[in-house]
């Protein structure tokens, strides 16, 4: 049985090459406006939301949170057709789970 946990995701999206900056911008815009998460009022690359996690140990929940977040973001980038042009690095803080969770999408 899963339970929603509040999260804060701080992230950076970089193009692999300078000519792909517009695709990186499109991905950033999509993250802020179309993922169903709330942008932080004053920090452009920080999002707030909820993530459902199954019961288990904190380590199991941390792995699940990383996997769920990676999957959602990767799917969005594939839909935008920018997945092969940009990289994503994020720091995910999940309520009740200590320490930041690193999320990377090469």
Secondary structure, DSSP 8 states (H G I E B T S, - for coil): -EEEEEEEEEEEEEESSGGGHHHHHHHHHHHHHHSS-EE-SS-TTEEEEEEEEESS-HHHHHHHHHHHHHHHHHHHHHHHT-TTTEEEEEEEEETTEEEEEEEEE-
